[in-house]
Amino acid sequence: MNDVQKRIERSGTVRIGDRTVHRMSFGAMRLAGKDVWGPPADRANAVRVARRAVELGVNHIDTADSYAFGVTEGILREALHPYPDDLLIATKAGQAQVRPGVWEPLGRPAYLRQQCEASLRRLGRERIDLFYLHRVDPQVPFDEQIGTMRELQDEGKIAHFGLSGVTVDQIEAARRIIDVAAVQNMFNVAARVGEDVLDHCERERIPFVAWFPIMSGELARADHLVADVAADLNATPAQIALAWLLARSPVICPIPGTSSIAHLEENVAASTLRLADEHLSRLASLQSTDDELAALAAVGSAPKS
Ligand SMILES: NC(=O)c1ccc[n+]([C@@H]2O[C@H](COP(=O)([O-])OP(=O)(O)OC[C@H]3O[C@@H](n4cnc5c(N)ncnc54)[C@H](OP(=O)(O)O)[C@@H]3O)[C@@H](O)[C@H]2O)c1
């Protein structure tokens, strides 16, 4: 392990199923093009970003079938196959992208199966390390969606199963059918939504994968309250947002997404930052209004690029 990789060690580790990964992770969605709808303008750059993430010691990468119709899975394969033994790639099925940046739950068993097969082929794997149900589809019986995931696991197509965008009740209902190796919900310092889910994951020792950790770049703004704390620590606002997540709970894995090597390096370097009590109490006053949270909940089904 080189000096750069030692930085990510400082973020700590979590167990996802039978795998141990660094908590500071990487979200691949931003490797796609505008609105996560098509290929990136500069594919070679996207490949370089993915490779750099692994060079920096990232060993947990998040993607989904619906990110530009598999484009990000293809980029990960081009960049990283044959994959390092310690790299866990998580992907998801259960949402269809119907227009640029607009997702709808689609949890019919036939679709989940098809998307699992498509992800296996695009990633060039015989088994998916971690396969999420991207959203619970309210139009399909819950047990059918989870039962399909259990079948895929029994058939050896997925190693571990995760849930995304869920409540505590949904986690517990799913656990009656299948082990839940990770939960992935929206969470950041300004949008502490669903803290009951985080508390539950902490009690049950389920890794909580925080998507939207920099609030789509919003928390990296120089005029944000996070920037005041950043100035004190000679850090960047994005780094403070990530350090806050690491400090908030030992089960949190942030998955910041970026298409920039400079931002990627900055984000991974946040693994070494430690926030003092004084910084944490200043950040505690940050909370989005109910209206802002409602808008963010809508983003949950329609991430913007
Ligand atoms: N489970 C779900 O429903 C769900 C939904 C959405 C996303 N996700 C996952 O979560 C990951 C992260 O979510 P996200 O991409 O929506 O939000 P995010 O990580 O909070 O924000 C990403 C945005 O912030 C910018 N950024 C990143 N690092 C920066 C830095 N150091 N300084 C300034 N700007 C920076 C990026 O732009 P640049 O490219 O210019 O750096 C990008 O536009 C995704 O990649 C995806 O894997 C999951």
The ligand as an SDF file (V2000), in Angstrom:
LIG
                    3D

 48 52  0  0  0  0  0  0  0  0999 V2000
  -29.7370    4.9860   -4.5280 N   0  0  0  0  0  0  0  0  0  0  0  0
  -30.1580    6.0180   -5.2250 C   0  0  0  0  0  0  0  0  0  0  0  0
  -31.3560    6.2140   -5.4460 O   0  0  0  0  0  0  0  0  0  0  0  0
  -29.1630    6.9790   -5.7850 C   0  0  0  0  0  0  0  0  0  0  0  0
  -29.5960    8.1710   -6.3840 C   0  0  0  0  0  0  0  0  0  0  0  0
  -28.6370    9.0350   -6.8870 C   0  0  0  0  0  0  0  0  0  0  0  0
  -27.2880    8.7150   -6.8110 C   0  0  0  0  0  0  0  0  0  0  0  0
  -26.9110    7.5280   -6.2440 N   0  0  0  0  0  0  0  0  0  0  0  0
  -25.4750    7.1760   -6.1120 C   0  0  0  0  0  0  0  0  0  0  0  0
  -24.8770    8.1190   -5.2680 O   0  0  0  0  0  0  0  0  0  0  0  0
  -23.7360    8.6910   -5.8840 C   0  0  0  0  0  0  0  0  0  0  0  0
  -23.5820   10.1290   -5.4320 C   0  0  0  0  0  0  0  0  0  0  0  0
  -24.7650   10.8600   -5.6630 O   0  0  0  0  0  0  0  0  0  0  0  0
  -24.7950   12.1970   -6.5220 P   0  0  0  0  0  0  0  0  0  0  0  0
  -23.7760   12.1180   -7.6070 O   0  0  0  0  0  0  0  0  0  0  0  0
  -26.2070   12.4430   -6.8610 O   0  0  0  0  0  0  0  0  0  0  0  0
  -24.4140   13.3330   -5.4900 O   0  0  0  0  0  0  0  0  0  0  0  0
  -23.0660   13.9180   -4.8540 P   0  0  0  0  0  0  0  0  0  0  0  0
  -22.0010   12.8970   -4.8120 O   0  0  0  0  0  0  0  0  0  0  0  0
  -23.4940   14.5690   -3.6070 O   0  0  0  0  0  0  0  0  0  0  0  0
  -22.6960   15.0830   -5.8520 O   0  0  0  0  0  0  0  0  0  0  0  0
  -22.0770   14.8690   -7.0680 C   0  0  0  0  0  0  0  0  0  0  0  0
  -21.8970   16.2260   -7.7460 C   0  0  0  0  0  0  0  0  0  0  0  0
  -21.0230   17.0190   -6.9450 O   0  0  0  0  0  0  0  0  0  0  0  0
  -19.9150   17.4560   -7.7140 C   0  0  0  0  0  0  0  0  0  0  0  0
  -18.7080   17.2550   -6.8930 N   0  0  0  0  0  0  0  0  0  0  0  0
  -18.2170   16.0710   -6.4460 C   0  0  0  0  0  0  0  0  0  0  0  0
  -17.1080   16.2710   -5.7150 N   0  0  0  0  0  0  0  0  0  0  0  0
  -16.8860   17.6150   -5.7070 C   0  0  0  0  0  0  0  0  0  0  0  0
  -15.8960   18.4360   -5.1150 C   0  0  0  0  0  0  0  0  0  0  0  0
  -14.9030   17.9340   -4.3940 N   0  0  0  0  0  0  0  0  0  0  0  0
  -15.9910   19.7760   -5.2990 N   0  0  0  0  0  0  0  0  0  0  0  0
  -17.0040   20.3050   -6.0290 C   0  0  0  0  0  0  0  0  0  0  0  0
  -17.9830   19.5740   -6.6100 N   0  0  0  0  0  0  0  0  0  0  0  0
  -17.9200   18.2380   -6.4460 C   0  0  0  0  0  0  0  0  0  0  0  0
  -19.8680   16.6190   -8.9500 C   0  0  0  0  0  0  0  0  0  0  0  0
  -19.4990   17.4010  -10.0620 O   0  0  0  0  0  0  0  0  0  0  0  0
  -18.0840   17.1250  -10.8060 P   0  0  0  0  0  0  0  0  0  0  0  0
  -18.3340   15.9730  -11.7170 O   0  0  0  0  0  0  0  0  0  0  0  0
  -17.8290   18.4110  -11.5190 O   0  0  0  0  0  0  0  0  0  0  0  0
  -17.0790   16.8300   -9.7520 O   0  0  0  0  0  0  0  0  0  0  0  0
  -21.3170   16.1370   -9.1170 C   0  0  0  0  0  0  0  0  0  0  0  0
  -22.0410   16.9930   -9.9480 O   0  0  0  0  0  0  0  0  0  0  0  0
  -23.9860    8.5050   -7.3830 C   0  0  0  0  0  0  0  0  0  0  0  0
  -22.8000    8.4790   -8.1200 O   0  0  0  0  0  0  0  0  0  0  0  0
  -24.6970    7.1860   -7.4160 C   0  0  0  0  0  0  0  0  0  0  0  0
  -23.7530    6.1170   -7.4250 O   0  0  0  0  0  0  0  0  0  0  0  0
  -27.8220    6.6740   -5.7230 C   0  0  0  0  0  0  0  0  0  0  0  0
  1  2  1  0
  2  3  2  0
  2  4  1  0
  4  5  1  0
  4 48  2  0
  5  6  2  0
  6  7  1  0
  7  8  2  0
  8  9  1  0
  8 48  1  0
  9 10  1  0
  9 46  1  0
 10 11  1  0
 11 12  1  0
 11 44  1  0
 12 13  1  0
 13 14  1  0
 14 15  2  0
 14 16  1  0
 14 17  1  0
 17 18  1  0
 18 19  2  0
 18 20  1  0
 18 21  1  0
 21 22  1  0
 22 23  1  0
 23 24  1  0
 23 42  1  0
 24 25  1  0
 25 26  1  0
 25 36  1  0
 26 27  1  0
 26 35  1  0
 27 28  2  0
 28 29  1  0
 29 30  1  0
 29 35  2  0
 30 31  1  0
 30 32  2  0
 32 33  1  0
 33 34  2  0
 34 35  1  0
 36 37  1  0
 36 42  1  0
 37 38  1  0
 38 39  2  0
 38 40  1  0
 38 41  1  0
 42 43  1  0
 44 45  1  0
 44 46  1  0
 46 47  1  0
M  CHG  2   8   1  16  -1
M  END
$$$$
